Amino acid sequence: MSDFAEILRKKMFEKRLKAVDLAKGTNIAPSVISRYLSGKNQPSTDNIMTIGNYLGVHPQSLLSSSDAPESIQKSQGVSSSHPF
């Protein structure tokens, strides 16, 4: 399973979301969400941003299990509202 699939599953679990909820909330087809969760497909940049926005997390945090992007932003005083 890909890092993205594992991270997405974790974020969905934390927010008590099902795949169908994510699909409806992001307007991404349920079959596409299913392929992301199984690790068969990797999302486009647009879909990463859409999913991140829906989940309320920085899109980069969906790609790596490291919290480095947020830590670097905080230590450098960069606004977390930066789009990407």
PyMOL Python script that loads the backbone (N, CA, C, O; Angstrom):
from pymol import cmd

cmd.read_pdbstr("""\
ATOM      1  N   MET A   1       0.851  -1.190   0.000  1.00  0.00           N
ATOM      2  CA  MET A   1       0.000   0.000   0.000  1.00  0.00           C
ATOM      3  C   MET A   1       0.889   1.244   0.000  1.00  0.00           C
ATOM      4  O   MET A   1       1.925   1.273   0.664  1.00  0.00           O
ATOM      5  N   SER A   2       0.486   2.250  -0.735  1.00  0.00           N
ATOM      6  CA  SER A   2       1.278   3.476  -0.832  1.00  0.00           C
ATOM      7  C   SER A   2       1.169   4.305   0.442  1.00  0.00           C
ATOM      8  O   SER A   2       0.247   4.134   1.241  1.00  0.00           O
ATOM      9  N   ASP A   3       2.137   5.212   0.612  1.00  0.00           N
ATOM     10  CA  ASP A   3       2.079   6.139   1.739  1.00  0.00           C
ATOM     11  C   ASP A   3       0.788   6.937   1.695  1.00  0.00           C
ATOM     12  O   ASP A   3       0.130   7.133   2.717  1.00  0.00           O
ATOM     13  N   PHE A   4       0.427   7.402   0.483  1.00  0.00           N
ATOM     14  CA  PHE A   4      -0.788   8.202   0.359  1.00  0.00           C
ATOM     15  C   PHE A   4      -1.997   7.422   0.853  1.00  0.00           C
ATOM     16  O   PHE A   4      -2.814   7.959   1.602  1.00  0.00           O
ATOM     17  N   ALA A   5      -2.123   6.171   0.447  1.00  0.00           N
ATOM     18  CA  ALA A   5      -3.272   5.351   0.849  1.00  0.00           C
ATOM     19  C   ALA A   5      -3.320   5.193   2.371  1.00  0.00           C
ATOM     20  O   ALA A   5      -4.380   5.330   2.981  1.00  0.00           O
ATOM     21  N   GLU A   6      -2.178   4.907   2.972  1.00  0.00           N
ATOM     22  CA  GLU A   6      -2.127   4.732   4.428  1.00  0.00           C
ATOM     23  C   GLU A   6      -2.483   6.029   5.155  1.00  0.00           C
ATOM     24  O   GLU A   6      -3.256   6.025   6.113  1.00  0.00           O
ATOM     25  N   ILE A   7      -1.915   7.121   4.691  1.00  0.00           N
ATOM     26  CA  ILE A   7      -2.168   8.421   5.334  1.00  0.00           C
ATOM     27  C   ILE A   7      -3.629   8.820   5.161  1.00  0.00           C
ATOM     28  O   ILE A   7      -4.259   9.301   6.103  1.00  0.00           O
ATOM     29  N   LEU A   8      -4.168   8.622   3.962  1.00  0.00           N
ATOM     30  CA  LEU A   8      -5.566   8.970   3.714  1.00  0.00           C
ATOM     31  C   LEU A   8      -6.485   8.148   4.618  1.00  0.00           C
ATOM     32  O   LEU A   8      -7.429   8.688   5.194  1.00  0.00           O
ATOM     33  N   ARG A   9      -6.220   6.864   4.743  1.00  0.00           N
ATOM     34  CA  ARG A   9      -7.029   6.013   5.631  1.00  0.00           C
ATOM     35  C   ARG A   9      -6.977   6.526   7.069  1.00  0.00           C
ATOM     36  O   ARG A   9      -8.002   6.585   7.749  1.00  0.00           O
ATOM     37  N   LYS A  10      -5.784   6.895   7.528  1.00  0.00           N
ATOM     38  CA  LYS A  10      -5.611   7.401   8.896  1.00  0.00           C
ATOM     39  C   LYS A  10      -6.398   8.696   9.104  1.00  0.00           C
ATOM     40  O   LYS A  10      -7.108   8.848  10.098  1.00  0.00           O
ATOM     41  N   LYS A  11      -6.266   9.622   8.161  1.00  0.00           N
ATOM     42  CA  LYS A  11      -6.974  10.904   8.283  1.00  0.00           C
ATOM     43  C   LYS A  11      -8.494  10.699   8.269  1.00  0.00           C
ATOM     44  O   LYS A  11      -9.227  11.345   9.018  1.00  0.00           O
ATOM     45  N   MET A  12      -8.948   9.796   7.412  1.00  0.00           N
ATOM     46  CA  MET A  12     -10.386   9.509   7.347  1.00  0.00           C
ATOM     47  C   MET A  12     -10.856   8.880   8.652  1.00  0.00           C
ATOM     48  O   MET A  12     -11.932   9.217   9.145  1.00  0.00           O
ATOM     49  N   PHE A  13     -10.076   7.982   9.214  1.00  0.00           N
ATOM     50  CA  PHE A  13     -10.426   7.344  10.482  1.00  0.00           C
ATOM     51  C   PHE A  13     -10.522   8.388  11.594  1.00  0.00           C
ATOM     52  O   PHE A  13     -11.461   8.378  12.390  1.00  0.00           O
ATOM     53  N   GLU A  14      -9.539   9.286  11.638  1.00  0.00           N
ATOM     54  CA  GLU A  14      -9.520  10.328  12.663  1.00  0.00           C
ATOM     55  C   GLU A  14     -10.772  11.204  12.596  1.00  0.00           C
ATOM     56  O   GLU A  14     -11.274  11.660  13.623  1.00  0.00           O
ATOM     57  N   LYS A  15     -11.268  11.434  11.388  1.00  0.00           N
ATOM     58  CA  LYS A  15     -12.438  12.291  11.201  1.00  0.00           C
ATOM     59  C   LYS A  15     -13.739  11.500  11.081  1.00  0.00           C
ATOM     60  O   LYS A  15     -14.806  12.054  10.813  1.00  0.00           O
ATOM     61  N   ARG A  16     -13.618  10.184  11.288  1.00  0.00           N
ATOM     62  CA  ARG A  16     -14.774   9.278  11.233  1.00  0.00           C
ATOM     63  C   ARG A  16     -15.530   9.383   9.899  1.00  0.00           C
ATOM     64  O   ARG A  16     -16.759   9.455   9.860  1.00  0.00           O
ATOM     65  N   LEU A  17     -14.756   9.388   8.820  1.00  0.00           N
ATOM     66  CA  LEU A  17     -15.332   9.483   7.485  1.00  0.00           C
ATOM     67  C   LEU A  17     -15.245   8.144   6.765  1.00  0.00           C
ATOM     68  O   LEU A  17     -14.290   7.386   6.942  1.00  0.00           O
ATOM     69  N   LYS A  18     -16.238   7.872   5.966  1.00  0.00           N
ATOM     70  CA  LYS A  18     -16.222   6.710   5.089  1.00  0.00           C
ATOM     71  C   LYS A  18     -15.834   7.191   3.700  1.00  0.00           C
ATOM     72  O   LYS A  18     -15.872   8.386   3.409  1.00  0.00           O
ATOM     73  N   ALA A  19     -15.459   6.241   2.844  1.00  0.00           N
ATOM     74  CA  ALA A  19     -15.069   6.593   1.474  1.00  0.00           C
ATOM     75  C   ALA A  19     -16.190   7.351   0.768  1.00  0.00           C
ATOM     76  O   ALA A  19     -15.930   8.298   0.026  1.00  0.00           O
ATOM     77  N   VAL A  20     -17.418   6.942   0.994  1.00  0.00           N
ATOM     78  CA  VAL A  20     -18.548   7.608   0.345  1.00  0.00           C
ATOM     79  C   VAL A  20     -18.668   9.066   0.807  1.00  0.00           C
ATOM     80  O   VAL A  20     -19.037   9.939   0.021  1.00  0.00           O
ATOM     81  N   ASP A  21     -18.357   9.327   2.076  1.00  0.00           N
ATOM     82  CA  ASP A  21     -18.387  10.701   2.590  1.00  0.00           C
ATOM     83  C   ASP A  21     -17.327  11.554   1.884  1.00  0.00           C
ATOM     84  O   ASP A  21     -17.583  12.690   1.486  1.00  0.00           O
ATOM     85  N   LEU A  22     -16.142  10.977   1.742  1.00  0.00           N
ATOM     86  CA  LEU A  22     -15.055  11.695   1.068  1.00  0.00           C
ATOM     87  C   LEU A  22     -15.411  11.959  -0.393  1.00  0.00           C
ATOM     88  O   LEU A  22     -15.162  13.046  -0.915  1.00  0.00           O
ATOM     89  N   ALA A  23     -15.987  10.967  -1.038  1.00  0.00           N
ATOM     90  CA  ALA A  23     -16.382  11.120  -2.441  1.00  0.00           C
ATOM     91  C   ALA A  23     -17.415  12.238  -2.596  1.00  0.00           C
ATOM     92  O   ALA A  23     -17.285  13.091  -3.474  1.00  0.00           O
ATOM     93  N   LYS A  24     -18.432  12.232  -1.749  1.00  0.00           N
ATOM     94  CA  LYS A  24     -19.467  13.265  -1.833  1.00  0.00           C
ATOM     95  C   LYS A  24     -18.905  14.644  -1.518  1.00  0.00           C
ATOM     96  O   LYS A  24     -19.239  15.622  -2.187  1.00  0.00           O
ATOM     97  N   GLY A  25     -18.058  14.724  -0.508  1.00  0.00           N
ATOM     98  CA  GLY A  25     -17.528  16.009  -0.072  1.00  0.00           C
ATOM     99  C   GLY A  25     -16.529  16.630  -1.027  1.00  0.00           C
ATOM    100  O   GLY A  25     -16.330  17.845  -1.025  1.00  0.00           O
ATOM    101  N   THR A  26     -15.896  15.793  -1.848  1.00  0.00           N
ATOM    102  CA  THR A  26     -14.873  16.289  -2.762  1.00  0.00           C
ATOM    103  C   THR A  26     -15.301  16.249  -4.225  1.00  0.00           C
ATOM    104  O   THR A  26     -14.597  16.768  -5.091  1.00  0.00           O
ATOM    105  N   ASN A  27     -16.448  15.638  -4.506  1.00  0.00           N
ATOM    106  CA  ASN A  27     -16.910  15.435  -5.889  1.00  0.00           C
ATOM    107  C   ASN A  27     -15.924  14.595  -6.707  1.00  0.00           C
ATOM    108  O   ASN A  27     -15.805  14.758  -7.921  1.00  0.00           O
ATOM    109  N   ILE A  28     -15.228  13.702  -6.020  1.00  0.00           N
ATOM    110  CA  ILE A  28     -14.364  12.735  -6.685  1.00  0.00           C
ATOM    111  C   ILE A  28     -15.136  11.421  -6.698  1.00  0.00           C
ATOM    112  O   ILE A  28     -15.679  11.010  -5.673  1.00  0.00           O
ATOM    113  N   ALA A  29     -15.188  10.767  -7.840  1.00  0.00           N
ATOM    114  CA  ALA A  29     -15.979   9.543  -7.985  1.00  0.00           C
ATOM    115  C   ALA A  29     -15.597   8.501  -6.925  1.00  0.00           C
ATOM    116  O   ALA A  29     -14.416   8.319  -6.628  1.00  0.00           O
ATOM    117  N   PRO A  30     -16.604   7.815  -6.356  1.00  0.00           N
ATOM    118  CA  PRO A  30     -16.320   6.784  -5.349  1.00  0.00           C
ATOM    119  C   PRO A  30     -15.324   5.730  -5.834  1.00  0.00           C
ATOM    120  O   PRO A  30     -14.505   5.247  -5.053  1.00  0.00           O
ATOM    121  N   SER A  31     -15.390   5.372  -7.112  1.00  0.00           N
ATOM    122  CA  SER A  31     -14.455   4.370  -7.638  1.00  0.00           C
ATOM    123  C   SER A  31     -13.015   4.882  -7.607  1.00  0.00           C
ATOM    124  O   SER A  31     -12.080   4.109  -7.399  1.00  0.00           O
ATOM    125  N   VAL A  32     -12.845   6.180  -7.813  1.00  0.00           N
ATOM    126  CA  VAL A  32     -11.509   6.777  -7.770  1.00  0.00           C
ATOM    127  C   VAL A  32     -10.998   6.782  -6.331  1.00  0.00           C
ATOM    128  O   VAL A  32      -9.842   6.441  -6.080  1.00  0.00           O
ATOM    129  N   ILE A  33     -11.850   7.167  -5.393  1.00  0.00           N
ATOM    130  CA  ILE A  33     -11.475   7.142  -3.972  1.00  0.00           C
ATOM    131  C   ILE A  33     -11.073   5.726  -3.574  1.00  0.00           C
ATOM    132  O   ILE A  33     -10.086   5.534  -2.865  1.00  0.00           O
ATOM    133  N   SER A  34     -11.827   4.748  -4.025  1.00  0.00           N
ATOM    134  CA  SER A  34     -11.528   3.350  -3.722  1.00  0.00           C
ATOM    135  C   SER A  34     -10.140   2.961  -4.229  1.00  0.00           C
ATOM    136  O   SER A  34      -9.389   2.280  -3.530  1.00  0.00           O
ATOM    137  N   ARG A  35      -9.804   3.390  -5.432  1.00  0.00           N
ATOM    138  CA  ARG A  35      -8.478   3.073  -5.989  1.00  0.00           C
ATOM    139  C   ARG A  35      -7.369   3.783  -5.213  1.00  0.00           C
ATOM    140  O   ARG A  35      -6.278   3.236  -5.053  1.00  0.00           O
ATOM    141  N   TYR A  36      -7.640   4.996  -4.731  1.00  0.00           N
ATOM    142  CA  TYR A  36      -6.654   5.687  -3.892  1.00  0.00           C
ATOM    143  C   TYR A  36      -6.433   4.911  -2.596  1.00  0.00           C
ATOM    144  O   TYR A  36      -5.296   4.696  -2.177  1.00  0.00           O
ATOM    145  N   LEU A  37      -7.530   4.492  -1.967  1.00  0.00           N
ATOM    146  CA  LEU A  37      -7.443   3.802  -0.676  1.00  0.00           C
ATOM    147  C   LEU A  37      -6.783   2.429  -0.794  1.00  0.00           C
ATOM    148  O   LEU A  37      -6.163   1.951   0.156  1.00  0.00           O
ATOM    149  N   SER A  38      -6.916   1.806  -1.946  1.00  0.00           N
ATOM    150  CA  SER A  38      -6.290   0.492  -2.155  1.00  0.00           C
ATOM    151  C   SER A  38      -4.838   0.627  -2.595  1.00  0.00           C
ATOM    152  O   SER A  38      -4.102  -0.360  -2.619  1.00  0.00           O
ATOM    153  N   GLY A  39      -4.421   1.843  -2.945  1.00  0.00           N
ATOM    154  CA  GLY A  39      -3.058   2.069  -3.401  1.00  0.00           C
ATOM    155  C   GLY A  39      -2.860   1.771  -4.872  1.00  0.00           C
ATOM    156  O   GLY A  39      -1.730   1.799  -5.359  1.00  0.00           O
ATOM    157  N   LYS A  40      -3.940   1.486  -5.591  1.00  0.00           N
ATOM    158  CA  LYS A  40      -3.828   1.166  -7.021  1.00  0.00           C
ATOM    159  C   LYS A  40      -3.539   2.408  -7.861  1.00  0.00           C
ATOM    160  O   LYS A  40      -2.866   2.315  -8.888  1.00  0.00           O
ATOM    161  N   ASN A  41      -4.030   3.545  -7.445  1.00  0.00           N
ATOM    162  CA  ASN A  41      -3.825   4.796  -8.166  1.00  0.00           C
ATOM    163  C   ASN A  41      -3.308   5.859  -7.214  1.00  0.00           C
ATOM    164  O   ASN A  41      -3.579   5.830  -6.014  1.00  0.00           O
ATOM    165  N   GLN A  42      -2.558   6.799  -7.774  1.00  0.00           N
ATOM    166  CA  GLN A  42      -2.104   7.973  -7.031  1.00  0.00           C
ATOM    167  C   GLN A  42      -2.902   9.179  -7.532  1.00  0.00           C
ATOM    168  O   GLN A  42      -3.165   9.292  -8.729  1.00  0.00           O
ATOM    169  N   PRO A  43      -3.282  10.065  -6.638  1.00  0.00           N
ATOM    170  CA  PRO A  43      -4.097  11.212  -7.046  1.00  0.00           C
ATOM    171  C   PRO A  43      -3.303  12.263  -7.801  1.00  0.00           C
ATOM    172  O   PRO A  43      -2.086  12.387  -7.656  1.00  0.00           O
ATOM    173  N   SER A  44      -4.036  13.016  -8.612  1.00  0.00           N
ATOM    174  CA  SER A  44      -3.439  14.173  -9.277  1.00  0.00           C
ATOM    175  C   SER A  44      -3.199  15.256  -8.229  1.00  0.00           C
ATOM    176  O   SER A  44      -3.727  15.188  -7.119  1.00  0.00           O
ATOM    177  N   THR A  45      -2.413  16.236  -8.588  1.00  0.00           N
ATOM    178  CA  THR A  45      -2.160  17.364  -7.683  1.00  0.00           C
ATOM    179  C   THR A  45      -3.471  18.045  -7.305  1.00  0.00           C
ATOM    180  O   THR A  45      -3.677  18.397  -6.144  1.00  0.00           O
ATOM    181  N   ASP A  46      -4.357  18.233  -8.283  1.00  0.00           N
ATOM    182  CA  ASP A  46      -5.650  18.868  -7.999  1.00  0.00           C
ATOM    183  C   ASP A  46      -6.448  18.061  -6.979  1.00  0.00           C
ATOM    184  O   ASP A  46      -7.039  18.629  -6.060  1.00  0.00           O
ATOM    185  N   ASN A  47      -6.465  16.736  -7.138  1.00  0.00           N
ATOM    186  CA  ASN A  47      -7.230  15.910  -6.197  1.00  0.00           C
ATOM    187  C   ASN A  47      -6.588  15.870  -4.817  1.00  0.00           C
ATOM    188  O   ASN A  47      -7.294  15.788  -3.812  1.00  0.00           O
ATOM    189  N   ILE A  48      -5.269  15.928  -4.754  1.00  0.00           N
ATOM    190  CA  ILE A  48      -4.598  16.000  -3.450  1.00  0.00           C
ATOM    191  C   ILE A  48      -5.024  17.280  -2.740  1.00  0.00           C
ATOM    192  O   ILE A  48      -5.329  17.267  -1.547  1.00  0.00           O
ATOM    193  N   MET A  49      -5.042  18.371  -3.474  1.00  0.00           N
ATOM    194  CA  MET A  49      -5.436  19.650  -2.875  1.00  0.00           C
ATOM    195  C   MET A  49      -6.903  19.623  -2.451  1.00  0.00           C
ATOM    196  O   MET A  49      -7.246  20.113  -1.375  1.00  0.00           O
ATOM    197  N   THR A  50      -7.762  19.059  -3.283  1.00  0.00           N
ATOM    198  CA  THR A  50      -9.186  18.963  -2.964  1.00  0.00           C
ATOM    199  C   THR A  50      -9.408  18.122  -1.716  1.00  0.00           C
ATOM    200  O   THR A  50     -10.166  18.511  -0.828  1.00  0.00           O
ATOM    201  N   ILE A  51      -8.754  16.977  -1.649  1.00  0.00           N
ATOM    202  CA  ILE A  51      -8.902  16.092  -0.484  1.00  0.00           C
ATOM    203  C   ILE A  51      -8.341  16.759   0.762  1.00  0.00           C
ATOM    204  O   ILE A  51      -8.962  16.710   1.825  1.00  0.00           O
ATOM    205  N   GLY A  52      -7.178  17.378   0.643  1.00  0.00           N
ATOM    206  CA  GLY A  52      -6.587  18.081   1.784  1.00  0.00           C
ATOM    207  C   GLY A  52      -7.499  19.173   2.305  1.00  0.00           C
ATOM    208  O   GLY A  52      -7.692  19.301   3.514  1.00  0.00           O
ATOM    209  N   ASN A  53      -8.060  19.957   1.406  1.00  0.00           N
ATOM    210  CA  ASN A  53      -8.977  21.033   1.814  1.00  0.00           C
ATOM    211  C   ASN A  53     -10.205  20.458   2.508  1.00  0.00           C
ATOM    212  O   ASN A  53     -10.647  20.986   3.528  1.00  0.00           O
ATOM    213  N   TYR A  54     -10.755  19.388   1.964  1.00  0.00           N
ATOM    214  CA  TYR A  54     -11.943  18.780   2.562  1.00  0.00           C
ATOM    215  C   TYR A  54     -11.636  18.235   3.954  1.00  0.00           C
ATOM    216  O   TYR A  54     -12.441  18.381   4.874  1.00  0.00           O
ATOM    217  N   LEU A  55     -10.475  17.608   4.106  1.00  0.00           N
ATOM    218  CA  LEU A  55     -10.105  17.030   5.403  1.00  0.00           C
ATOM    219  C   LEU A  55      -9.569  18.076   6.380  1.00  0.00           C
ATOM    220  O   LEU A  55      -9.409  17.796   7.568  1.00  0.00           O
ATOM    221  N   GLY A  56      -9.295  19.266   5.884  1.00  0.00           N
ATOM    222  CA  GLY A  56      -8.771  20.320   6.747  1.00  0.00           C
ATOM    223  C   GLY A  56      -7.309  20.112   7.107  1.00  0.00           C
ATOM    224  O   GLY A  56      -6.873  20.479   8.198  1.00  0.00           O
ATOM    225  N   VAL A  57      -6.545  19.516   6.178  1.00  0.00           N
ATOM    226  CA  VAL A  57      -5.121  19.285   6.410  1.00  0.00           C
ATOM    227  C   VAL A  57      -4.334  19.863   5.232  1.00  0.00           C
ATOM    228  O   VAL A  57      -4.872  20.051   4.141  1.00  0.00           O
ATOM    229  N   HIS A  58      -3.075  20.137   5.469  1.00  0.00           N
ATOM    230  CA  HIS A  58      -2.210  20.627   4.404  1.00  0.00           C
ATOM    231  C   HIS A  58      -2.057  19.507   3.381  1.00  0.00           C
ATOM    232  O   HIS A  58      -1.748  18.376   3.754  1.00  0.00           O
ATOM    233  N   PRO A  59      -2.266  19.800   2.102  1.00  0.00           N
ATOM    234  CA  PRO A  59      -2.166  18.750   1.081  1.00  0.00           C
ATOM    235  C   PRO A  59      -0.860  17.961   1.141  1.00  0.00           C
ATOM    236  O   PRO A  59      -0.859  16.750   0.917  1.00  0.00           O
ATOM    237  N   GLN A  60       0.244  18.628   1.440  1.00  0.00           N
ATOM    238  CA  GLN A  60       1.544  17.947   1.508  1.00  0.00           C
ATOM    239  C   GLN A  60       1.552  16.870   2.586  1.00  0.00           C
ATOM    240  O   GLN A  60       2.257  15.869   2.454  1.00  0.00           O
ATOM    241  N   SER A  61       0.774  17.064   3.651  1.00  0.00           N
ATOM    242  CA  SER A  61       0.758  16.077   4.734  1.00  0.00           C
ATOM    243  C   SER A  61       0.123  14.757   4.300  1.00  0.00           C
ATOM    244  O   SER A  61       0.276  13.747   4.987  1.00  0.00           O
ATOM    245  N   LEU A  62      -0.582  14.750   3.178  1.00  0.00           N
ATOM    246  CA  LEU A  62      -1.172  13.512   2.668  1.00  0.00           C
ATOM    247  C   LEU A  62      -0.151  12.675   1.893  1.00  0.00           C
ATOM    248  O   LEU A  62      -0.399  11.502   1.611  1.00  0.00           O
ATOM    249  N   LEU A  63       0.976  13.263   1.554  1.00  0.00           N
ATOM    250  CA  LEU A  63       1.964  12.585   0.730  1.00  0.00           C
ATOM    251  C   LEU A  63       3.092  11.957   1.525  1.00  0.00           C
ATOM    252  O   LEU A  63       3.777  11.060   1.032  1.00  0.00           O
ATOM    253  N   SER A  64       3.292  12.419   2.746  1.00  0.00           N
ATOM    254  CA  SER A  64       4.407  11.934   3.540  1.00  0.00           C
ATOM    255  C   SER A  64       3.973  11.791   4.984  1.00  0.00           C
ATOM    256  O   SER A  64       3.227  12.621   5.504  1.00  0.00           O
ATOM    257  N   SER A  65       4.439  10.741   5.627  1.00  0.00           N
ATOM    258  CA  SER A  65       4.082  10.537   7.028  1.00  0.00           C
ATOM    259  C   SER A  65       4.832  11.497   7.933  1.00  0.00           C
ATOM    260  O   SER A  65       4.542  11.588   9.126  1.00  0.00           O
ATOM    261  N   SER A  66       5.798  12.214   7.367  1.00  0.00           N
ATOM    262  CA  SER A  66       6.548  13.200   8.128  1.00  0.00           C
ATOM    263  C   SER A  66       5.718  14.464   8.312  1.00  0.00           C
ATOM    264  O   SER A  66       4.976  14.866   7.416  1.00  0.00           O
ATOM    265  N   ASP A  67       5.848  15.082   9.472  1.00  0.00           N
ATOM    266  CA  ASP A  67       5.159  16.351   9.726  1.00  0.00           C
ATOM    267  C   ASP A  67       6.060  17.530   9.374  1.00  0.00           C
ATOM    268  O   ASP A  67       5.792  18.658   9.785  1.00  0.00           O
ATOM    269  N   ALA A  68       7.108  17.281   8.628  1.00  0.00           N
ATOM    270  CA  ALA A  68       8.093  18.315   8.322  1.00  0.00           C
ATOM    271  C   ALA A  68       7.497  19.578   7.712  1.00  0.00           C
ATOM    272  O   ALA A  68       7.878  20.668   8.139  1.00  0.00           O
ATOM    273  N   PRO A  69       6.573  19.503   6.727  1.00  0.00           N
ATOM    274  CA  PRO A  69       6.084  20.759   6.147  1.00  0.00           C
ATOM    275  C   PRO A  69       5.475  21.696   7.183  1.00  0.00           C
ATOM    276  O   PRO A  69       5.745  22.897   7.160  1.00  0.00           O
ATOM    277  N   GLU A  70       4.657  21.165   8.093  1.00  0.00           N
ATOM    278  CA  GLU A  70       4.061  22.015   9.114  1.00  0.00           C
ATOM    279  C   GLU A  70       5.117  22.525  10.083  1.00  0.00           C
ATOM    280  O   GLU A  70       5.089  23.693  10.471  1.00  0.00           O
ATOM    281  N   SER A  71       6.052  21.656  10.481  1.00  0.00           N
ATOM    282  CA  SER A  71       7.091  22.052  11.425  1.00  0.00           C
ATOM    283  C   SER A  71       7.966  23.149  10.837  1.00  0.00           C
ATOM    284  O   SER A  71       8.315  24.107  11.527  1.00  0.00           O
ATOM    285  N   ILE A  72       8.317  23.012   9.577  1.00  0.00           N
ATOM    286  CA  ILE A  72       9.156  24.014   8.919  1.00  0.00           C
ATOM    287  C   ILE A  72       8.402  25.331   8.817  1.00  0.00           C
ATOM    288  O   ILE A  72       8.968  26.393   9.075  1.00  0.00           O
ATOM    289  N   GLN A  73       7.128  25.269   8.442  1.00  0.00           N
ATOM    290  CA  GLN A  73       6.338  26.489   8.320  1.00  0.00           C
ATOM    291  C   GLN A  73       6.256  27.213   9.654  1.00  0.00           C
ATOM    292  O   GLN A  73       6.422  28.431   9.709  1.00  0.00           O
ATOM    293  N   LYS A  74       6.002  26.480  10.726  1.00  0.00           N
ATOM    294  CA  LYS A  74       5.864  27.105  12.035  1.00  0.00           C
ATOM    295  C   LYS A  74       7.176  27.726  12.484  1.00  0.00           C
ATOM    296  O   LYS A  74       7.195  28.836  13.017  1.00  0.00           O
ATOM    297  N   SER A  75       8.288  27.000  12.264  1.00  0.00           N
ATOM    298  CA  SER A  75       9.567  27.518  12.719  1.00  0.00           C
ATOM    299  C   SER A  75      10.023  28.722  11.902  1.00  0.00           C
ATOM    300  O   SER A  75      10.777  29.555  12.405  1.00  0.00           O
ATOM    301  N   GLN A  76       9.584  28.825  10.663  1.00  0.00           N
ATOM    302  CA  GLN A  76       9.968  29.943   9.812  1.00  0.00           C
ATOM    303  C   GLN A  76       8.932  31.072   9.842  1.00  0.00           C
ATOM    304  O   GLN A  76       9.121  32.110   9.208  1.00  0.00           O
ATOM    305  N   GLY A  77       7.856  30.869  10.568  1.00  0.00           N
ATOM    306  CA  GLY A  77       6.839  31.881  10.659  1.00  0.00           C
ATOM    307  C   GLY A  77       6.007  32.009   9.403  1.00  0.00           C
ATOM    308  O   GLY A  77       5.402  33.057   9.174  1.00  0.00           O
ATOM    309  N   VAL A  78       5.960  30.979   8.585  1.00  0.00           N
ATOM    310  CA  VAL A  78       5.177  31.010   7.345  1.00  0.00           C
ATOM    311  C   VAL A  78       3.723  30.729   7.687  1.00  0.00           C
ATOM    312  O   VAL A  78       3.424  29.837   8.480  1.00  0.00           O
ATOM    313  N   SER A  79       2.847  31.473   7.101  1.00  0.00           N
ATOM    314  CA  SER A  79       1.420  31.307   7.338  1.00  0.00           C
ATOM    315  C   SER A  79       0.954  29.938   6.870  1.00  0.00           C
ATOM    316  O   SER A  79       1.332  29.482   5.792  1.00  0.00           O
ATOM    317  N   SER A  80       0.131  29.284   7.683  1.00  0.00           N
ATOM    318  CA  SER A  80      -0.399  27.969   7.298  1.00  0.00           C
ATOM    319  C   SER A  80      -1.492  28.103   6.246  1.00  0.00           C
ATOM    320  O   SER A  80      -1.974  27.089   5.739  1.00  0.00           O
ATOM    321  N   SER A  81      -1.892  29.308   5.907  1.00  0.00           N
ATOM    322  CA  SER A  81      -2.927  29.491   4.889  1.00  0.00           C
ATOM    323  C   SER A  81      -2.333  29.502   3.480  1.00  0.00           C
ATOM    324  O   SER A  81      -3.058  29.648   2.495  1.00  0.00           O
ATOM    325  N   HIS A  82      -1.001  29.345   3.391  1.00  0.00           N
ATOM    326  CA  HIS A  82      -0.358  29.268   2.084  1.00  0.00           C
ATOM    327  C   HIS A  82      -0.945  28.117   1.300  1.00  0.00           C
ATOM    328  O   HIS A  82      -1.022  27.009   1.831  1.00  0.00           O
ATOM    329  N   PRO A  83      -1.368  28.324   0.050  1.00  0.00           N
ATOM    330  CA  PRO A  83      -2.097  27.307  -0.694  1.00  0.00           C
ATOM    331  C   PRO A  83      -1.327  26.018  -0.947  1.00  0.00           C
ATOM    332  O   PRO A  83      -1.962  24.970  -1.068  1.00  0.00           O
ATOM    333  N   PHE A  84       0.007  26.028  -1.035  1.00  0.00           N
ATOM    334  CA  PHE A  84       0.723  24.777  -1.290  1.00  0.00           C
ATOM    335  C   PHE A  84       2.165  24.947  -1.217  1.00  0.00           C
ATOM    336  O   PHE A  84       2.911  23.986  -1.408  1.00  0.00           O
TER     337      PHE A  84
END
""", "prot")
cmd.dss("prot")
cmd.show_as("cartoon", "prot")
cmd.util.cbc("prot")
cmd.orient("prot")
